[in-house]
Amino acid sequence: MNQNNKAESRLAATGPTQFPVERFAETPTPFYYYDIALLRATLEAINRGADHDGFHVHYAVKANSNPELLKVIAGAGLGADTVSLGEIEAAIAAGFAAADVVFAGVGKTDREIAEALRLGVGCLNVESAEELEVIISIASEMGVKAPVALRVNPEIDAHTHHYITTGLAENKFGIAMSMLPALMERCREAQEVDFRGLHFHIGSQITDLTPYRILCERINALQEEYAGYDIPTLNVGGGLGIDYDHPDEHPIPDFEAYFGIFAECLKLRHGQELHFELGRAVTGQCGSLISRVTYVKQGVGKRFVITDAGMTDLIRPALYQAHHKIENLTSQSDHCERYDVVGPICESSDRFGESELLPVTSRGDLLAFRSAGAYGEVMASQYNCRSLPGKLYDF
Ligand SMILES: *Cc1c(COP(=O)(O)O)cnc(C)c1O
């Protein structure tokens, strides 16, 4: 099924995004609005798409650790991919079984490692030889076996696919291919290690599936190279992108095509498990940041819409030059004008859009910044002594 069919089935199931504007009018702005029905439909599409032997999907908690969303995701049967003790605790509190929690990250502290082992997380994804030795000594002191996977940089050429930013040798993440033989051997001989497998993550917001085909080929080659080793699981990371420009046309990513690539191209060994850890693709489209227009300011040759939401509520535009589709939910005008949409924070990068075409916009209008369910609320700050954004849910 392509994205359009997916979109149609979602529209048939829940209707196009109909914002409850009357509820919004009574809610102090800015706030995050979560369409939980869309999250559920997305999770159903994931479970359908991943219905292949040995496939297991984890949710990358860093994309959005909102407890209401975590509960729904745990309820759909996904595991959790975490990068701190705080995220491990949030996942367990939301109902994920510790055994379904994976702990990743380049800078796990001794305390985090000990707590993860005590709580019984399913796997620690190790990112360096130094970290492996620390885990071995902590496990030895505790008298436990540490479940460990090695995160490998598949070294997929950045020039072929410039958007792959985390799978390269010079990156701070993961273990270089050249160091892998020694670490595989160390995992095999160390009494304290329960070797779980190999982990790969090639980047984020990937919308062309070709890099995943290349990843499969790399992994197939590695599996042959390490034919003598038991590798119970492979973890191919996350990174599947969403359509930021057309959230209503493509509210749900094409999971069938995504998982289908791995089913087609990756040669799993008998009984081997294949793990995925998707973040943005799970929660990105179900969230919008809702904001009220404080002023429409006439500048010299430019008109500014100044919103009560700023980069403290949604930092992606300032941090990554990302763009979220902006909708005016209350303008009655059928005439459009161009505006720069900016926040109130004392930073020039506090800007959501340049020369945005919006229906004639006035003070008091409600705007929606779409596709803000991932890397939105979790990155909010209190810079400028601001309050954190509120939340509103549609279940
Ligand atoms: C961030 C991250 C993910 C999730 O990435 P998305 O682009 O949100 O899918 C998965 N795995 C690892 C190791 C990550 O760092």
The ligand as an ORCA input file, in Angstrom:
! r2SCAN-3c Opt
* xyz 0 1
  C      17.439      9.103     17.681
  C      17.635      7.661     17.508
  C      16.609      6.868     17.010
  C      15.291      7.425     16.553
  O      15.478      8.263     15.464
  P      14.225      8.782     14.621
  O      14.854      9.542     13.522
  O      13.388      9.626     15.507
  O      13.488      7.561     14.134
  C      16.825      5.509     16.926
  N      18.006      4.955     17.297
  C      19.026      5.689     17.768
  C      20.284      5.030     18.170
  C      18.880      7.059     17.881
  O      19.899      7.793     18.340
*
